[in-house]
Amino acid sequence: MDLGISGKRALVCASSKGLGLGCAEALAEAGVNLVMNARGAEALEASAQAIRDAYGVDVVTVAADVTTPEGQQQVLDAAEGVDILVTNAGGPPPGMWTDWDREDFIKALDANMLTPIALIKALVPGMMERGWGRVVNITSVSVKSPIPVLGLSNAARAGLTGYVAGTARQVAGKGVIINNLQPGIHATDRAEALDGGAAKAQGISVEDAKAQRCATIPAGRYGTRQEFGATCAFMCSQHAGFMVGQNILLDGGATNTTM
């Protein structure tokens, strides 16, 4: 399928690895030029060069912490005039409800709610002026089905989802389409960290911890970044113009719900 976005330009946050990288790769395959952001310069440039070599698109890299005002400004300076925004940030650490205080919640909100909102506010007006734009926020399955040990993530990502629900419907008439993509368990560093934490808590091997989690997924496995990226690219395509303010669940069937 021709996604109809060749020659457009996208900002993809946290895209040196994992799900963000999957999105960047899929957009590049569709002919989209990229602004890639991550905190680690070495990994970011390596991923960017691999994309340049594979797809021949223009890739600008910005090594910065986008959750800080300084980092946001660096990214926005490089991304001025982009047609597509993919927001993404690593999730807060797991724990129990008794573990977190106010500062923990502030950090989670900064990374997983307030930073995406700041990027939307900065870049969407230009998209509206040009009459076309796409925003995909990578959130989490925890928005639909809260994960007890991820209370910080549950709270921050649910807040972003509420913001997007209203905002998306205010800008759709100007050709700007905003949706959220909710990953379940995918084969990323985040999944490895959670597997490691479960293994330590239960006194079992990481392999056994992973097997336990795979058993909870009807698909019987973790998702891949390539599958995730392909879904993101479709949501950024010309074909998604009637998909407004939606939460697309990509979890292998793990969430048992009819809606």
N, C-alpha and C positions, 0 to 999 in steps of 0.2 A: 504494500500500500504506500502510495506517495503521501507523506504527511503534509506536504504543502508549505513547509517552513524553511526550505533551503535558502540560504542567504540571510536569514534572520540572525539575531544576536541574543545570547542568553547569559545571565549570571547564574551560576550554580555554586551554592555555598557548601562548605565542608565536602569538597569533591576530590580530594586527593586519594581517597580509598572508600570502600564500602558502598552504601547505597547512593551517596552523592556521586561517586565515580561512575556507578552504573548509569545514572541519569545523564551525566556529561557524555559518556560514550555513546549512548543511544541518540542523544541530540546531535552529536557530531556526525554520526552515521546518516542522519537525516539532512546533513548539510548546514547545520547551524554553527556559526562562529561563537566562541565561548570566552567568558571571563570566569576563570576558576579561582576559587578561594579556599584556603585552609590555613591552619596555623603553622604547620611544618613546611618550610620552604623546600627542603630536599625532596620529600615525598611528593609534594605538589608539582614541582617542576618535572620530576620523572614521569608522573602520570600525564601531565600536559604534553610532554614530548612524545609519549607513546600515542596519544590521540592525534597529534599533528601528523606523525608518521603514518598512522593507519587510515586517516580520513581526509587529510589535506586541508583541514579548516584552520582558520586563524584562532589562536588560543593565547589570551593574556592571563598571566598569573598574578595574584595578589596574596602574598603570604602575610596574613594579619588575623588577629582575633576579632571577628566581626561582632562579638558581643560587647566590645568596648567602643566608646564614642570615636576614639582615634582610628580603630580598625574599621568601623563602619564608614568613616569618611574616606579612607583609602579605597575601600571597595566601591563606594558610590562614585568616586572620581573616575575610576576605571570603567564603571558600568553605565555611565551616562548614556541615555538613549537606547538601552536594551529593550528588546521586544518581549523577552521571556525572563521570568524570575523563578528560580527554584530555591526556596529557603530550606535550610537543613542545619541541624546542630546535634552534637552528641547528647545523649540523655544524661540526666543527673544520676548520681550513685544510688544503688538500692539500699534499703534499710527498713526499719520498722517505724511506725508513727511516733514512737517515743524518742527516736534518734534525732529528729530535725528541729531546729529552731528557726527564728525569723531570717537569719542570714542565709541559711540553706534554701529557704523558699525564694528569697530575693535573687540568688544566683540562678535558680531554676527558671524563674520568671524572666530574668534577663536573657538567658540563652534560648529558651523554648517558647516564649510568648512575645516579649517586648522587642527583641531583635527582629523577628519576622515582621512585626507590625511596623517598625521603623523603616525597614526596607520597602515594604508595601507603600507606605506613605510617601517615601522619597521617589519611587520609580513609577508607580501607577499613574500619577497625573500626566506624565509624558506619554504613556501608552494611550491614555484617553484622548489626548490632543491629536495623536496620530491615528486614532480609530481602530487600533488592534493591539492586543496584548494577552499574555497568558501568565498566570501565577499558579504554581503548585507548591504547597507547603507540605513537607514531609513531617507528619506527626507520628501517630502510633496507634496500634490496635487498642492500647489502653484507654483511648478516648471513648471507644464503644464498649469495651469490657475491661474495667479497671483492674490493674495488677497490684495485689496488696503490697508487695515489696517495692513498688515503684510509685509511691505516693507523690513524690515531688514531680515526677513526669506526668502522672495522672492529672494533677492540678494545673500545671503550666500549659500542657497541650490542650486540655479541655477549655482553658481560657482563650487560647488562640482560636480554637474551633468556633467558639461563640462569637468572637470578633469577626471572623471570616463569614459566618452565616449571614450577618447583616451587611457587611461591606460588599460582598460579592454581588448582592442584589441591587446595590446602588450604582455599580459601575458597569454592569453587563450591557446596558443600553448603549454604552460608548464603545462596545467591541472588546472590552477587557473581561476575561474569564478567569475567575479565581476558584480553585478547588483544593482539597486536601487529599493526600495519599497516605493511607494508614498501613504501615508495614507490621506484619506479625514477625515471626522469627525468621531471620535470614542469616546466611552464612557470612557473618561479618565479625570484626573484632569485638563489637558489642555483645554478640551472641557468645563468643568464646569467653568473655569476661563473666557473663551471667552463668554460663556453664561451670566455670571455675568456682564461682561463689557458691553455687548449689552443691558442687562436689565437696567443697570444704565443709559446708554446713552439715552435710549428710554423712561425711566420712567415706565417700565413694570415689571412684575414678572419674575424671572428666568425661571419658568415653561413655561411662554408664549414665552420668548426668545428662549428656546429650541424647542418649538413647531414650531416657525417660521423657524428655521433652518432645522428641520426634514421635513418640507413641501417642502424644496428645494431639497431633496434627493429622487429620484425615489423609492428607497427601503423603504422609509417612516420611517427611524429610523437611529440611530447612529450604527456604527459598533462595534464589540466586540473585546477585546484583544485576545480572543481565535481564532476568524476568522483570525485576523491579524497574529498571531503566526503560525498558520497552513500554511499560504501562505509563510511566511518567511522560515519555515522548509523545504518546498518543494524546495524553491530556493537554499537551502543549501544542497540538496540531490544529490545522484548520478544521478538522472534523469534530472538535470538541466544543464548538461554539454554542451549543444548546445545553451544555452541562454546567450548571451554575450553582456554586456553593455546596458542592457534594463532597462526601467523605467516602473515598474508594478504598475498600478493605482488601488487602492483599496478604492473606495469612494461611493459605493452604486449607481453609475450611475449619480452622481451629476455633473460631468464635461461633458458637452455636446460637444463631439468631436468624429470624426471618426478615429482618429489615436492616 
